[in-house]
């Protein structure tokens, strides 16, 4: 069943995101269905939808945390992080 994570960080910068993203490499993570990242006055926002929770957990353990370690970027313990099972559908395109 599809699985989503939403993280809001008041302290992460776009530069830190880009640094970690570059360290992850160009290979798309197995099971990643959708990812969007953006910045607002409230901070950075990360939304990922995965095929399964196992895919998300594997990515975090095998690629994301090692990328944090390699780059010296540290997640903030105060970041809001929500995980949930989702129904996924595609909205019709607007012409």
C-alpha positions in Angstrom: 0.0 0.0 0.0 1.4 3.5 -0.9 3.0 5.3 2.0 3.7 9.0 2.4 6.0 11.2 4.5 5.7 14.9 5.0 8.4 16.9 6.7 8.4 20.6 7.6 11.7 22.1 8.7 12.1 25.7 9.9 15.9 25.5 10.0 16.9 23.5 6.8 18.0 25.7 4.0 17.6 25.2 0.2 21.4 25.0 0.0 21.5 22.2 2.6 18.8 20.4 0.7 20.7 20.7 -2.6 24.0 19.5 -0.9 22.3 16.4 0.4 20.4 15.8 -2.9 23.7 16.0 -4.8 25.3 13.5 -2.4 22.4 11.0 -3.0 23.3 10.8 -6.7 21.1 10.6 -9.8 19.7 7.1 -9.2 16.0 7.3 -8.4 15.3 5.4 -5.2 13.5 2.1 -5.6 9.8 2.6 -4.8 9.7 6.4 -4.9 6.5 7.4 -6.7 6.5 11.1 -6.1 8.6 13.7 -4.4 8.2 17.5 -4.1 10.3 19.9 -2.1 9.7 23.6 -1.6 10.5 26.6 0.5 8.2 29.1 2.1 8.5 31.8 4.8 7.9 28.9 7.3 10.9 26.9 6.1 11.4 23.9 3.9 8.7 21.3 3.1 9.3 17.8 1.8 6.6 15.4 0.5 7.4 11.9 -0.6 5.1 9.1 -1.7 6.5 5.6 -1.8 5.2 2.3 -3.1 5.6 0.8 0.4 6.9 1.8 3.9 9.7 -0.7 3.4 10.9 1.2 0.3 10.9 4.5 2.4 12.6 2.9 5.3 15.3 1.3 3.1 16.0 4.6 1.4 16.4 6.4 4.7 18.7 3.8 6.2 20.8 3.0 3.1 21.0 6.3 1.3 19.6 9.4 3.2 21.3 9.0 6.6 24.6 8.1 4.9 24.3 11.3 2.7 23.7 13.4 5.8 26.8 11.9 7.4 28.9 12.5 4.2 27.8 16.1 3.9 27.7 17.1 7.6 24.1 18.2 7.3 22.1 17.2 10.3 18.3 16.9 10.5 16.8 19.0 13.2 15.0 17.1 16.0 12.4 19.8 16.0 11.3 19.2 12.4 7.7 18.1 12.1 7.5 14.7 10.4 4.3 12.8 9.6 4.0 9.4 8.0 0.8 7.8 6.8 -0.7 5.3 4.4 -2.4 6.9 1.4 -4.7 6.4 -1.6 -2.9 7.6 -4.7 -4.7 9.0 -7.7 -3.8 11.3 -10.6 -5.9 14.3 -11.2 -6.9 15.0 -14.8 -4.6 17.4 -16.6 -5.8 20.9 -17.2 -5.4 22.1 -20.7 
